[in-house]
Amino acid sequence: MDVPYDLTSYVRVLKMATTPTTEEFLQVSKIAGAGIIVIGLVGFLIGAIMVLLTNGGGV
């Protein structure tokens, strides 16, 4: 691990980085939110199916 090389590459990346525009930020937020909702629904469906299979649907 060459520390001076690593630091210069980090500084170079930080200099190239820019703050996203409001439109870019909203688009990324919508996509991330949709992904979280989809993963949550998949988990909920798997959990519901497991409950139905293990308990026979009774409470």
Secondary structure as UniProt FT lines:
FT   HELIX           3..16
FT   HELIX           22..55
FT   TURN            56..57
//
